[in-house]
Amino acid sequence: MYNARLRPGSLNTTERRTRCMTSTITVRLSEKERKELAKHGRISDVVRDALSLYLREKNSRKIVDRLLELQKSKVRSGIEEDVRFIRADRDR
C-alpha cells in the first residue's frame, strides 16, 4: 500500500507500508507449564523465542552434519588448487 503525502513548500514524498505476514498457532499447556513460562515473560513472547531458538538449532545441526560428511570424504585439494580458488574468488 502506498501513501502519498503533500506538504506545502516541500517535495512530494511517497511512503510504502509493508505488512508482516504472521500466523497464529495454538499450544496446549499444563497449568504447571503455563506458570513456568509466565515466569519468563509474556507467554506468547517466550514461546515465539523458544520456537525461533529451536529452528536455529535444527538448521545449525543440519549444517554441522553436512560439514562432518564433507570432512569424511576422500576428496582433498592441493595447494595449487586452493590458490586457484582464492584467485578466482578475488576476481569476482
C-alpha positions in Angstrom: 0.0 0.0 0.0 1.3 3.4 -0.9 0.5 6.6 0.9 1.4 10.0 -0.7 2.0 13.0 1.4 1.7 16.5 0.2 3.4 19.3 2.2 3.3 22.9 1.3 6.7 24.2 0.1 8.3 20.7 0.1 8.8 17.9 -2.3 6.1 15.3 -2.6 7.0 12.0 -0.9 5.6 8.6 -1.2 5.7 6.2 1.7 5.3 2.4 1.3 3.9 0.5 4.2 4.7 -3.2 4.4 2.8 -5.8 6.3 4.5 -8.6 8.2 2.6 -11.9 7.5 2.1 -13.8 10.7 0.3 -17.0 11.6 -1.4 -18.0 14.8 -0.8 -21.3 16.4 -2.5 -22.9 19.4 -0.4 -24.7 22.1 -1.9 -26.8 24.8 0.0 -26.5 28.1 -0.5 -27.9 31.5 -1.1 -25.4 34.3 2.4 -26.1 35.6 4.0 -25.4 32.1 2.0 -22.2 31.8 3.1 -20.9 35.2 6.7 -21.8 34.4 6.6 -20.0 31.1 4.9 -17.0 32.6 7.9 -16.6 35.0 10.0 -15.7 32.0 7.7 -13.0 30.5 4.6 -12.9 28.3 3.8 -16.5 27.3 3.5 -15.6 23.6 6.9 -13.9 23.6 8.5 -16.8 25.4 7.0 -19.4 23.1 8.0 -17.3 20.0 11.6 -17.1 21.2 11.7 -20.8 22.1 10.4 -21.7 18.6 13.0 -19.4 17.0 15.8 -20.9 19.1 14.6 -24.5 18.2 14.6 -23.7 14.5 18.0 -22.1 14.6 19.4 -25.2 16.5 17.9 -27.6 13.9 19.4 -25.6 11.0 22.7 -25.5 12.7 22.6 -29.2 13.3 22.0 -29.8 9.6 24.9 -27.6 8.6 27.3 -29.3 11.1 26.1 -32.8 9.9 26.8 -31.8 6.3 30.2 -30.5 7.3 31.1 -33.7 9.0 30.0 -35.6 5.9 32.3 -33.5 3.7 35.2 -33.9 6.1 34.9 -37.7 5.9 35.0 -37.6 2.1 38.3 -38.6 0.5 38.4 -35.6 -1.9 41.2 -33.3 -1.0 42.6 -30.3 -2.8 46.2 -29.4 -3.2 47.8 -26.1 -2.5 47.8 -25.1 -6.2 44.1 -25.8 -6.4 43.4 -23.8 -3.3 45.4 -20.9 -4.6 43.4 -21.1 -7.9 40.1 -21.0 -5.9 41.3 -18.0 -3.9 42.4 -16.1 -7.0 39.1 -16.9 -8.8 37.2 -15.6 -5.8 39.1 -12.4 -5.6 38.5 -11.7 -9.3 34.7 -11.8 -8.8 
